């Protein structure tokens, strides 16, 4: 009898965890431009969340937040290019197809409310082209200029 209870105590949480993981993958399966949400989430965990945090909140110093803001860049001139050229994107050690998958997932994961209706997901080719010219020292100034443009497009600065 004890063995049965022990088995149940181990198997039940494991089964619930597996079911929850499957549900998350099913929900993420419909994200435009994301061919593998599980891989994108894993790449985010391994390559991005150390600086931008698991919830995309970042910090106010060297790792800007993505939550509630990243898709806003898609609505200002130069913003789409900026996303593909920021150092963390342009220099990460992922192939272009996985990086496009990750960038598209990140946009929908952390800022779905601001994704433009006409958004065309990033492709591997576009990411490959953008990351050839990464932003370096000009990153902060470029970001500040683009964020200032949010007021015109979105009615409020962040």
N, C-alpha and C positions, 0 to 999 in steps of 0.2 A: 504494500500500500504506500509506503514512504517513497519508494522508487517511482511510483505513478505520479505522486504529487510533485516530486522533484522534477520529473520530466515535464510535467505541465508548467511548473514555474519557470523552466528554462525555455520551453518551446513556445509558450504563449507570447511573451515579450518579443521573441525573435520573429514570430509570425506577424505580429502587429507592426514591427519595424519594417519588415519586407513589404507588407501591404501598403504602408504609408509611403515608402519609397516608390513603389509602383504607381501610386496615385499621383505623386508629385511629377513623375515622368510623364504620365498620361496628360496632366494639365499643361505641362510645358511643351508637349508635342505639337501644339498648334501655333507656335510662335513663328511669325514670318521670318524667313532667312535663317532659321535655326534648324539644322538638319539633325542635330544630336544634342538635346538639352542636357542630358546627363553628362556628356563630355564637356559642354560649356560650363556647367556648374562646377565640375571637377577642376577644369582649367582655372576658373575664377578662384576657387579655394586654394589652389597651388600657386598661382601666379599673381593674384590681385589682392586678395583679402588681407594679406599681411599688412598692407598699407591702407587700403580703402575700407577695411573692416568687413566682417561678414554681412552686415546690413547695408553696406555702401555709404555709410555716414562719413567716412574719411575723417579729416581734422581740418582745422583752420590755418594750418601752417604749410606743410609740404605735400599733403595728400588730400586734394579737394574732394568734397563729397560728390557722390554720383546720385544718391537717393534724392528724388524729386527735382533733379536739375539736368542730368546728362542728356535727355532727349530735347531739352530746350535749345541746345547748340544746333540742332538740325533745322531750326527755324530762323537762324541769323546767317547772313552772308559770311562764308568762311568757316562756319561752325562744323559742318560735316567733315571738312578737310582736317580741322583741328582735332577731332576725335581720333582720326586715323594717324595723326602725326605726333600726339603727345608721347613723351618718352616711354611711359609704361606700356603703351600699345606698340609703338614703332620698334622698340628694341627687345620686346619679349621673345624668348626662344620658343616660338610656336610657328608652324608652317602657316602660310597665308589662309588656307581654307579653314583651319581650326581657329585662327584668330578672327576671321570674319564671323564664324559661328559664335565665338565668345562675345564679340562686340555687339552683334545683334541681340544676343541673349541678355547682355548687360543693360542695353537700352530698354528693353521691355521689362526686365526684372526690376530695375530700380527707378524707372520713371515712365510707366505706361500712360499716365495721364497727359503727358506732353508730347507723345509721339504724333507727329503730323499725319493727317489722314492720307497724304500722298507720299508717305515715307517709302522709299525703295531700299530694301535691306542691302547692306554692304556685301560685296562679292569678294571672293579671294583675289581677283584681279585688281579691284579697286584698292583693297587693303595693301596689296603688294606694291602698288604704285605710290600710295601715300606714305608708307613706312620707309621709302627710299630717301625721304627728305624729312627726318625727324626734327621736331622742335627741340631746342636746347635751352640756351639762356633766355630766349625770347618767349618761352612758354608762359610764364606768369603774366607778362604784359599782354600777350595775345589773348589769354584767357580773360583778363580784366576787361579788355576792349569788347570781347564777345559778350560777356556777362552784362556790360553796360547796354548792349544792344537788346537785351531781353526786355528792358523797360518799354521799348518801342513795340516789340512784338507781343509781349505777354502782359504788359501793364504793370509789372512790378520787378524790381531788381532783387537778385539773390546773390 
